[in-house]
């Protein structure tokens, strides 16, 4: 019997300790290889697609991650109850938790990932840096000490020199991470980072790093097996980020030469071999403008962006994980790894880019993904997006013979994406992909900050979009004369519409002419439309001799339109009462900006506050959001308590204006 055969640990049914698109992604490969699959779910996910698609599903608790997806005991019990013999953690939640990996081992379950010892060594940012320093790998200067007291952390930050980065020791995804410009801002940033890390990973510990100016974020994908074989699968460039979270990832990086790739890959492979690492892992580096790279951290799990590596290598990374976990040798040498073409992935998120990427939750009334391009998601018509989890709702991945082809395909795919009902970053992603700096392969981690105004600038002619919106409100009005192709013998039917386009309110008059066409007039602009076809959620029309199509959804006084790749959210204010000008807090009432949980009340009744002073912090989709006073005055009432779940618009703090 061979050594490989003796070390095999076969399993037949896999419990996936995660949710959403990654659960479905793992199920797809597991089923292809003949494994049974078990889902787990919280109360918020009872009707989720990953639950319905699994062979079995087990409830593990209430909606909050701490009450469900972070409960080790509940997940182990679910595996036992369902007869699963292996557990795949996905990414996020408990994927890099050494106690979870150990609990699986103790329960006789195969953990599809590295050993608890490897997670302890490399999944902890502080420990990983020590290992890499011992191996001679350059690391970002910082503090990784055990003393986490406020005074020591501030003293160490001053030694490093501002600006500094605060980073959660456990986990990743930008959570528990803060860029701090000076010592005055450090205490609040430290508290917030710890709180966010505790909520996302169950561990409030943090490290400090010197902030490197405008680097690229480059990561190396590695795989190792229990026979000490290891390879790297090239790099991914993840430089386009907001809130320190990746938005666009690509492979290979336009900034990495074959020589640099070989150097970084050799460092990564040597590191994982030194600790006998098993499974998938990613070593993350900062690449400065001179071409020097610095180790940041290792993610001891599968990454969100793994599809771009699959596209250029032809490998199924989840299949490799499953085979390695079952005891098979890697079966792959470095010479076997070949790269072909270029791949780019974007993260479609339920967030409002125009309002500081504020998370959005609600009902996805119309959802249709593009054809001919890879999409990973777990939504359908009517899916509910809860406020408790990550804001990413889909990954869209393109592949082309070269970078420009991949970029063009991805733009086209995003333009065809229909996501009505919840605000997404769809148009922002298109703007990023079209930007000259990104097109030239020059984007660094400063890309969004440097080009924010350009990326958020209106991409359409507002008067034309207002005219199209008014037309759709007209033809979808149940009391309007029905649209028919061809000439109308009836008299004209004018309506005056008042519509909110988000950034402005427009008055539009729409007239149905005797020849069956429509004219829409506003602010001196007149647009003529000839409707060629009108469906339940689509319209085809001619305007100025150009035939175009648009998708739409009317939901009461709200109208969603996808036109020329941009999604418009319109509200019909024609019959609405005038809107009060107090929603910005000018009336002394601070309102919740999103559905979320109160994690910190920063003031007390009777306390005097200045306009703009932080008064409360809400957590939504695993990120914290500070709410500030709209006016100067005295705190008259605090209407919520820490830990309370609130809905958008709820009054949380009341301020009596200063005399």
N, C-alpha and C positions, 0 to 999 in steps of 0.2 A: 504494500500500500504506500502511495507517495505521500510526501510531507504535506502537499497541498490538500490531498484527500482527507488526511487526518485532521486538518485544521478547519474543515468546512463546518458550518453551522446552518443547516437548511431550515427554512421556514416556509409557510404556505399561505399565511394570511397576515396582511399588514394593516395595522391601525395608523391612520394619518393624524397626528396630533396638531392639526392646523385647520384652516378654513379657506373658503373662497377659491381663487384661481390656482393657488399652489396646490391645494388639496386635489383639485381636478387634474392638474398637470401630473402629479405623482400617480394618481389612479390610472391615467391613460397608459403609462409605461408599465405599471404593475400588472394591469390586466393583459397587456400584450405578452408579458412574460409568464402568464398563467397564475398570478397570485390573486387571492381574494382580497377585498379592500373594505375597511371599516372606517366610517367617519365619526367624528365627535362634534357636538354642537352645544352652543349656549342657548338660552331662551330667545335671544335676539336672532339666532340663526336657524330656528326650528324649521322654517320653510325654505332655507337656502338650497341652491342648486347642488352644492357638494353633498348635502345630506340625502337628497333624492337620488343622486347618481351612485351612491355607495351600495354595496351588498347589504351592509348593516350600518346602523347609526346609533350612537349612545349619547344621551344628554349628560353633560358634565357640570352644569351649573347655570348661574344667572348671567346677565348680559356683560357685566364688567369683566375684563380679562383676568383680574385678580380673583374673580369668583368662578372662573371657568377655564380658559385656555392656559392659565398659569398655575392651575391646581394639579400638582404632580400626583397626589393621591387619587384624584378623580380619574385621571387619564390611565393610570396603572389599573385601577378597578375596571375601567371600560375595556381595556385590553383583555383582562381576565374574563369578564362577562361575555365578551364576543368570541372568545377562543382565538384571538390574534396571538401570533408568536413573535411578531416583530413590530417595531414602532418607527415610523418616519416622522421626524419633527418639522419638516419643511423649513421655513425661515422665519425669524422673529419669534415672539413668545418664548418657548423653552428650548429653542434649537441650539443655543450655546450655553445651556445651563448644565454644569457638571453634575449637580445633584440629581437632575432628571436622568442623565445618562447612567449614573450610578444606580438609581432606583430601578431603571429598566433591567440592568444587569442583575441586581439583587432579586428581582421578581422572575428571573429566568427568561426575560424577553430580549431579543436582539435589537439593539439600538442602531438604527441605520445612520451611522455617523461615526465620528472618531470616539476613542475611548474617553472615559472621564478624566484620565490622567492627561491626555492630550488637550482636552478642553481646558483643564486647569492650567496647563503650561502655556497654551497659545491663545485660548479664547479670552483670557484675562489680559487686557491691554498692557498692564504694568509688567506682568510676568513675561509676556511675549517680547517686550522690549529688552528685558534683561538677557533673554536667550539670544536674541539677535545681536546685541552688543558683544556678548561672549563669542559669537561667531564672526565678529568683525564687520557686521553690517551697519552702515551709518543710520542713526536714528535721530528723530527730531528732539532737540534738547527739551527737557521737561522735568516734572516731578511725579514719581510713581510710589511715594512712600505710604506706609500703613497708617501714619498719623493723619487723620482726616479732619482734625479740628479746624474751625473757622480761622483761628489765628495763624496756625501753621500754614494753611492753604494760602492765605493772603501774603504771608511772609515769603513763601516759595514763589508765588506769582511775581512779587517784586524782584526777587533774585533773577528769575527768568527774563523779566523785562516785558512790559506791555507793548503791543497787544498779545494776549495769551488766549489759548483755546482751553476750555473746560470740556472734558469728555467722560462719559460714563465708562466705567471699567468693563461692565458687562454689556453684551448686545451691540447694536449698531443702528443703521438707518437714520442717523442724524439726531436720534432721541437722546436727551441728556447731554446735548452739546451746545456750548455757547461761546461765541467770540466776544471777548471783553476788551474794550479799548483802554480803560484806565482803572486805577485802584478804587475810585469812587463807585464805579458800577459793579465791582467784583462781588460784594456780599449778596446783592439781589440775584445776580446771575448764578452764583454758586447755589443758593437756595432753590432756584427754579430748576437748574440742571439736576440736582439731587432728587427733587420731587418727581420730575419727569422720568428719570432713570428708575426710581422705585416703582412707579406705576407701570412702566413698560417691561422691566426685566426683574423686578423684585429685589434689586440691589442698588442702594443709593451711592455707592462708592464711585469716586471720580479720579481722574489724573489731570495733570496740567501739561500743556505743550506750548512752546513758542509758536506764534502764528507766522507761517512762511507766506510771503506776499505773492499773490497771483500764480500759484503753482498749477500744474496739471495733476489730476487725481488718476493714477494708473494702478491697476490691480492685475495680479498674475494668478490665473487659475491653475491649481495643482490637484493631483490625485496621488494617493499612496495606498498600498495594501499591507497586509500583515506579514508579508515576506520581505518587507523593506524595499520594495520596488516603488519608484516615484517618477512622475513626469509632470511637466507643465504644458498647458494648452494655450500658451500665448497670453497676451494682455488684453484688457478692456480699458478704454478711455471713458471715465465717468466724471468728467470735469464740469459738465453743465448741471448745476445744482441750485436749489433754493432751500433756505433754512438748513443747510448742510445735508440735504437729502438729494439723491440723484434723480434727475428727470430724464436725461438722455444718456445712453451708453452705446459705445460702438467698439467693434473689433475688426481689424486691429487698429491701434492708435495712429493717427496721422503724424504724431510727433516722435514715435519710437522707431528707430532704425533697426535693421536686422542685428547689428552688432550690439546695440543697447538691449534689445530683446533677449539675446543670448546671455548677456551679463545678468539681467534681472531674473531671468528664468533659472539660471544656475544658482543664484542666491536663494531663490524660493525653494527649489528642489533640495538643496543642501539643508535648509532649515527643517523641512518636514522629515527628511531622512534621519536627522539627528535625534528626533524624538519618536521615531517609529510610527509616524502618523498614518492613520487609515481613513480612507474616504475622500470626499470632496472638501477643498479648502481654498481660501483666497487670501493672498498676502497683498496688502494695500500699501502703496508708496505715494509720496509727493515727489513730483519731478519738477525741479526748478528751471528757470530760463537758461541756465548754463549747461543743462543736461545732467546735473547731479541728482541722484534720487535718495530719498530718506524713507526708511521703514516707519509706518504708522501703527499698523495693527494687522492681526489675522482674523478673518471670519472663518470659524470652524464649522461651516455648513454650506449648503447650496445657496447661491446668490439669486436675488430677484432677476438679475440680468444674464443668467446662464444661457438663455436662448441665442444670444449673438455668438457665443463660443460654439454652440452646437451648429450654427449655420455655417461657420467658416471651417469647421473641422469634420463635419459629417457624423459626429458622435452624439449619442444620447447620454447626457450626463446623469440622468436619473437611473438609467440602466446600469451605468458604471457603479453608481452608489449601491444598487441592489446586489450586483454580482460580488462586489468587494465585501459587503456586509455578510453575504452567505459563505464567505471563505474562499472564493475563487481568486486566483492571481489576477493582477491588473491586465495582463495579456497585451500590453502595449509598451513599446519602448519609445524613447524620445525621437528616434529616427522615424518611427511610424507616424508621428504627428505631422500632418501636412495642412497648410492653410490655403484656402481658395476663396477669392472674392472678398466682399465687404458686407458687414451687417450692422444695422443700427436699430436700437430699441428706444421707444418712448414710453413713459409711464403716464397713462391717462388717469387723472386724479379728479375726484369730486371736490373741487376747491375753486375759489374765485381769485384768479390771478390779479385782477384789478383792485382787490381789497386785501393786499398783503397775503395772498394765497390762503385766505380763510377757509377752513374745511366746510363742506356742505353735506348735509344729509337729507334724506327724503325718499320719495318714490320716483323710480325711473320709468316714466310713463311710456316712452318709446325708445327702443334700444335695438340698433342694427349695426353690426360690425362689417367692415369691408370684405369683399371677396378677393381671392388671389394673393393674400398676404397672411402671415401668421399672426394670430391674435390669441392671447391667453386671458380668459375672463370667466366670471361665474355669475353673470347677470342675464336677465331676459325681460320681456315686457312686464312691467308692474313690479319688478324687484324693489325691495326696500333696502336703502343704504343706511345702516345704523350709524349713530354717532360715536360708537364705542371703539372702533377699530381703525386701521390705517385708511387713509383717503384714496389710496391707489385702487382703481376699479378695473383696470385692464392694462395689458402690455401689448403694444403693437410693434411687430418686428419685421423689418424688410431685409432682403438680401439681393445683392447685385454683383455684377462682374467687377465693378469698382465702386468707390465711395459715392461718386456723383449719381450713379444709377440707383444705388440703395437709397440715397437721400431723396431722389425724385419719386421713387416708388412709395416711400414713407409719407411724403407730403400728399400724394394722390390718395393713399389709404386713409389718412386723417381727414381729407376733404370729403370722403364718402361716409365717414363715421357719423351715425345718428345717435345722439344721446340727449333726449329731451326729458325735462322734468327736474333735473338736478344740475346745477352749474358745474361745468368741468373746465379744465385747462386746455381744451382742444385747440382753440385758436392761438393761444399763447405758444403751444408746442409748434404749430405751423410757423409762427413768426420766428421762433428760434431756428428752425431748420432752414428757413429762407434767408436768415441774416447773413450778410457778406462775410462776417468774421467766422461764423460756423461753417459756411460753405467753403471757405478757404482752409479749414482745418486748424484755425488759430484759437479756438475757445479754451479758456482756462477756467479755474473755479471762480474767477471774478466776472465771468461773461454776463450773467444776468444782472449783477449789480452795476456793471459799466454801461449796459445797453438797455436798462429797464424801461426808460421812457420810450425808446424806439420800439421795443418789443410789445409794449402795452398800447401803443398808438392805434387809433381806429384804422382798420384795414379796409373799410368799405366807405362808399359815398353815403353819408348818413341820410341825405334827403331821398336817395333812391330806395334805401332799405326801409325808410319810413313809409314811402309810397307803396312798396310791396307789402309791407305789414298791413297797411290800411286796406289794400285790395283784398288780402286774405281774410281780414276781419269782416269785410263786406260780403264776400262770396260764401263765407261759412256761417254767416248770420242766418238762423233758421227763419227769420221774418223777411229776408231779402228775396227779391224775385229769383227763381232758380236760373243758374247758368245754363245756356244752351248754345251749341255751336252754331255759328252763322248769324245772319241779320235778325234783329229784333224789331217788330212793328210797334212795340209799346213805346210810351214816352220815356224820357230819361228819369232815373231814380237817384237823386243826389243824397249823400249822407255826409255829415261832418263828424270826424273821429278825432278824439284826443288820445294820443298814445304815448306811453312811457317806454323809451328805448334803453333805459338804464342810466345813460349819461345825460339825457335830455328828454324833454316832453315836447311833442310836436302836434300841431293842429293840422289835420289833413282833410281835404274834401275829395270824396270819391264820387264820380258820376258814371253811370252806365249809359253809354251813348246808344242812339237808335241803330247803329250798325253792329251792335253787339260787343263793341270794345269798351274799355274803361279808361277814364282819365283820373289821375290823382294829382292834386295841386297842393303845394305847401311852400311858403316863403318865396314865392316867385318862380318856383320850379314846377313844371308840368310834365308828368310822365304818362305815356299812353301804353296800355297793355292790351294785347289780343290773346285771349286764352285759347290754347290749342287742346288742352285736356285737363280735367280736374278730377282727381281721385280722392279717396278717403284721407290720405296723408301725403299727397303729392300734387304738384301743379306744373304744367308746361305752358309757357307763354312766350310771346314775341314782344320785345321792347326795342324800339329804334332799329328794327330790322334784324335783330339778333334773337334767335330762339334759345331759351334757357329753361332749366328745370329747377325746382326747389322742393324740399321735403318740409312738411309742417305738421304741427299738432295743436289743436285748439282745446284748451281745458278751461271752460268758463271764461273769465276775463283775461286769461293768460294765453299767449300764443308763442309757440316755439317754431323757429324757421332755420333750416340749414340751406344756405345759398352761397355759392362760390366758395365753399369750404369753411364758411363762418357760421356759427350758431348764434342766432339772435334770440333774446328773451324779451318779449314784448308784453306790456300790460295795457289793456283797453281801459282808459280812464274816462271814457265818454260819459258814463252814467255814475262815475265815482264821486264821492264827496271830496271837497278840497283836502289835501294832505297837510296835516299840522307840521310845523317846522320845529318839532321837538325831538325828533328821532335821533339827533346827534348829541343828545344829552344837554341841550341848551335850557331845558326846563328843570335841570337839577336832578333828573332821574337817569341813572346809569342802567342801560338795558343789555341783556345778554346778546352778543353778536352772533351766536350760533347755539345749536343744541349742544350741551356739554355738562360736565360735572365741576362743581366748585371745589378747587383744590387749595385755595388760600384766600382768606379775607384779610386784607392788608391795612384796614383802618378800623377804628372803634367809634361807636356813637359819641357825639360831642367833639370829636377831633376836627381840627381845622385843616382844610386841604386847599391846594392850589389847583388851578385849571391845568389839566394834563397829568396830574399826579396819579400814579397807580393806586387803585382801590381794591381790585379783586382779580384773581386769576382763575380762568376756566380751562379745563382740559377737554379737548375734542379730538378724536381720532389719534390719540396717543401723543398729541402735541399740546403745549401750554400756550395760552393767549391771555395777555395782560389787558385788563379793562381800566380805563382812566376816567378821572372826573372831567365832566364837560364844562363845569364852571368852578370858580373859587367860592368857598363857603364852609359851612359846618355840616358834618355828617349827622343827618336827622334820623335816619333809620337804615338798618341793614336787614334786608328782606329774605335772605337765604342763609344757610349754614354750610360749613365745610362738609363736603361729601354729598351734598344734595345735587340731584340731577335737574337741570333747568332747560327750558325750551327757548328758542329764538324769540327775542323781544321781551322776555320777562324782566320786570324791574328788579334789580338786585341790590342797588344802593340808592338812597335818596339824600340829596344835598340841599340844604337851605342856603340860598345865595347870601354872600357877604353884603352887609349894608353899604 
